[in-house]
Amino acid sequence: MGTQAPSPPEGYLASNKSEKEASLDAWLPITSSRNAKWWYSAFHNVTAMVGAGVLSLPYAMSELGWGPGIAVLILSWIITLYTLWQMVEMHEMVPGKRFDRYHELGQHAFGEKLGLWIVVPQQLIVEVGVNIVYMVTGGKSLKKFHDAVCPDCKQIKQTYFIMIFGSVHFILSQLPNFNSISGVSLAAAVMSLSYSTIAWGASVDKGRKPDVSYDFKAHSTAGKVFNFFSALGDVAFAYAGHNVVLEIQATIPSTPEKPSKKPMWRGVIVAYIVVALCYFPVALVGYWIFGNSVDDNILLTLEKPRWLIAMANMFVVIHVIGSYQIYAMPVFDMIETVLVKKLHFPPSFGLRLISRSVYVAFTMFIGMTFPFFGGLLGFFGGFAFAPTTYFLPCIMWLAIYKPRRYSLSWFTNWICIVLGVILMVLSPIGGLRQIILQAKTYKFYS
């Protein structure tokens, strides 16, 4: 203590600054409320992970085939669980400090400047990409709901349905932080289990056709290869909850005796069991029943019973509403951090209203303009999900903990990095090809 006495002004400034910073942190969405329970982390993680991506898994299986398909599903589940464990561990590895955001961890691993440039662009691509894709999914599912409930009504353009879906978010995006959306998130998590169960339950009920075929759809070798790549991207997209995991953990209270990683890890395990219950039955049963005639959204393949499919589509809509909010929250946090800390706007309700509404409008507009749902998934999936989910945590782990060369930890991390890089390179190729093929026949705002 004695050594610090001669310089009061500095200490005074620091405490002053931290007081102002503390008040800003108390206003920013991620750091504002730290009283979450472990089951909050469970359903936030389920909502973040089990996207509408699960409905395209049987289609991905039909492009991968039985052997590779099952291998890719299980490998992805194991690798992503491992990298998720790494993120949860690294959240509080510096005593007395918490890495509340993905990029703060990046800055710790790679340095102040470089860390920002490595993590933030990828995280933004993922979060904004997911938000745009979910705008499209929400609009499409609403349209399917409408068409199923009332097949004889006048057809309404998909664009209008995306607008209807987007309008919900102008209101919901005003909820200040993660804990305030936990109700929305719980509903979404329950819905994801429900529609997954409907998807495979209705398939079993329908029964296998005698002429079901498990050959690849594409006949040319090039087509098969490209579809294989694209399916890898679909699977990568299905396991993309890592971008918000530190932000979710930031809401859990933490003391040196009871660090936040214990409740968080418990929540993650529960979430992963639910993820397995959603993914594996849908992927395997859906492919087993329909073979290669399955659509890229399995609910389309199951036209009957009509009321059940309508219900499943409504569940998808509710779930996507929750998912959108979970992925948007870190983006809101970044936008508001820049506005308040860099541009020195005073924190206010008006600032939040305008900045968040502009963001929702932006994702809605892009979603209405380019709704090539499947191809976009493969493209974004490989491009940004593979790094943030499969190998960035491993690289950070190597950079920070520096495990001994050729030790188990060293090998495990390098295997994940190599697999992740392969995924990152291959899947956008397939996705881009699908976008190009679909764009040929596409009319704007149809």
Salt bridges, closest charged atoms under 4 A:
ASP25 OD1 - LYS341 NZ 3.19
GLU89 OE1 - LYS261 NZ 3.35
GLU92 OE2 - ARG98 NE 3.80
ASP100 OD2 - ARG34 NH2 2.86
GLU104 OE2 - ARG101 NH1 2.83
ASP147 OD2 - LYS143 NZ 3.25
ASP147 OD1 - HIS146 ND1 3.03
ASP333 OD2 - ARG101 NE 2.38
GLU336 OE1 - ARG352 NH2 3.15
GLU336 OE2 - ARG356 NE 2.73
